Amino acid sequence: MSNDDKHRESDIKAEKLIREYVNGTISPEDEDRLWELMVENPQYYEHLKLNSALKKMYESGSAGNTSESGDSNAESGNETDKGDAKITRLFGGQYGAWIVAAAAVLALVIGLNLLKVSSPGGAEDMFALSPENSPLVASVDVLYFESIEAFRDEATDDPFTLRFDESLLAAFTGEFDEALTIYQDLIRDFPEDDRIFMAYLNSGIIYFNDEKYDEAAGAFEQALSKANGDRDFNEKTTWLLANSKLHKGNLEQGLQTLYIVVEYDGIYHQEALELIRTIEPYIVPGAMP
């Protein structure tokens, strides 16, 4: 079995276990196996967090459709009224009831299209470094976005949380300009919020995928300066920062940033080393390819 086949089999197994975990139907044995898979591949944990966040957003929105008494639906005359009212409270009335359906669909079909930030697959993912080609991150999947779930405020009317939820739903439905506007609003309105580093990271990903590498690098640097010290967050943000600099053609700064990625000794260690070995011969005297 090829490595690609093994990875695909692992992804399918993890997807099945994640769905069972989120839906509360996983067995104790399979739960142990899921945690083993997430230790082996932290990207599965990112997928689990986002699936859980989307499910909670869906349940929060659809909870209003559940009657508090047996005849409440008859009294309202429309069983969706309470759901729509709940959505209005959650999202400020900006979107409407379609958010509930969108979140439900996303939770079901988003799949394990995980972080295409490693192992580039073809010539379109190669970045020219004269005279050879070196693989760089071409684009970052939306599953790489930060979710606010781990930092969610208990208050249901927390404006930062509500706006951040809106941004994720916009991003997951392909409305990246709208998501970026929300992140810019959060950065302007909540500059001292402890969670603002996530808005910088997600906005940086949008800039990166739009090939605006100067803006992406600036956002990633801000995310690192505002971050809470989480090692995994710092590593992946530094990895994306290095790629932003390299895409701009700034090899020296990109190389220095790659050295920092290597020091984390995490999931991007090997990719960073491979890039370093490719770049060093062109800017470090005496370095061997």
Secondary structure, 3 states (H helix, E strand, C coil): CCHHHHHHHHHHHHHHHHHHHHHCCCCHHHHHHHHHHHHHCHHHHHHHHHHHHHHHHHHHHHHHHCCCCCCHHHHHCCCCHHHHHHHHHHHCCCCCCHHHHHHHHHHHHCCCCCCCCCCCCCHHHEEEECCEEEECCCCCCHHHCCCCHHHCCCCCCCHHHHHHHHHHHHHHCCCHHHHHHHHHHHHHHCCCCCCHHHHHHHHHHHHHHCCCHHHHHHHHHHHHHHCCCCHHHHHHHHHHHHHHHHHCCCHHHHHHHHHHHHHHCCCCHHHHHHHHHHHHHHHCCCCCC
